[in-house]
Amino acid sequence: TENYKALFIQEKLDGTTAFDTRYIKVLWTSFYYSLLTTVATLVLSIPTAMWIATRDARKLNLLFALVTLPFWISILIRTYGIRQIIADEGPIGKLLSLFDIPWSILYTPIATNLGLIYVFLPFMILPIYASAERFDFRLAEAAYDLGAKRMTVVRRIILPSIRPGIISGIALVFIPALGSFLQSDMLGG
């Protein structure tokens, strides 16, 4: 317990000790960014994975290759690439400057979140796709035929069927994002 004590208790110059909140703030910020990244990638991945799973075999191979393509490139290079895209003088900044819209998100929490989402999106899409690929879409069609509304079909038939992929994706995104400091340094300042 001495290491935890040294982590959270600070000894002042006069010899007294006080509770140190610096590391708790860092842990909370890491947890918050990781949670936000997980939710954002989940919201983006479910429709994407379901759409990929419904394509024919020829298109499926191409789409699967596009999702796995980022794994062939280093995270450092991908983070540097997203940094160039969202920079003030990057393509988004130049496009928005044509309409006199100010753009400056580099070195902000938004940039950090965008970088984390960009890096971890394939980690969420692939397990959900693996579950969606095994889903029998005739069940959803039968529910529609019986009068179920779209959100009811999603909530009561599709999501329970792809739950193993969702749980795997959450684990594959949340845990590494919790300790991903590269995006914070390069994009968040």
C-alpha positions, 0 to 999 in steps of 0.5 A: 500500500505504500505505492498507493500512499505515495501516489495520492498523499503528498508530503509538503515542505513543512513535513505535513501531508495532504491528499493530492488530487492531481492523479485523480484528475488525470484518471478521471479525464482518461476514464471520461475520454475512454467512455466518450470514445466507446459510446461514439464508436458504438453509435457509429459502428452498429449501423456501419457493421449492419450495412456491411453485413448485408452487402453481397460477397463482392462488395463485402470483401472490399468493405471489409478490406477498407475497415481493416486497412487502418490496421496496416498503418501505425497508430502514430502515423494515423494520429499524425494524419488526423492532426493534419486534417483537422489543423487550422491550415488543413483541408477542413480549415481551408474549406471552412475559411471559404465561407468565413467560418472560424476553425480551430480545434487542434489542441482541444478536447474535441481534437483528442476525442476525434483522434481517439474515435478515428483510431479505435473505430475499426476495433468496434466495427469488426466484432459487431460485424462478426455478430451481424454476419451471423444474424438471420435477417429474416427475423427482422423481416418477420417482425416488420411483417407482424407490424413492429416498428423500426426501433422496436425491431432494432431494440428487441431483435437486432441488438440482442442478436449482436450483443456478443459483438457489442460487448467485445467491441466495448472491451476492445475500445474502452480498455486501450482508449483508457491508456491511449496518451498518444492522441492526447499529446499530439491532438490535445496539447 
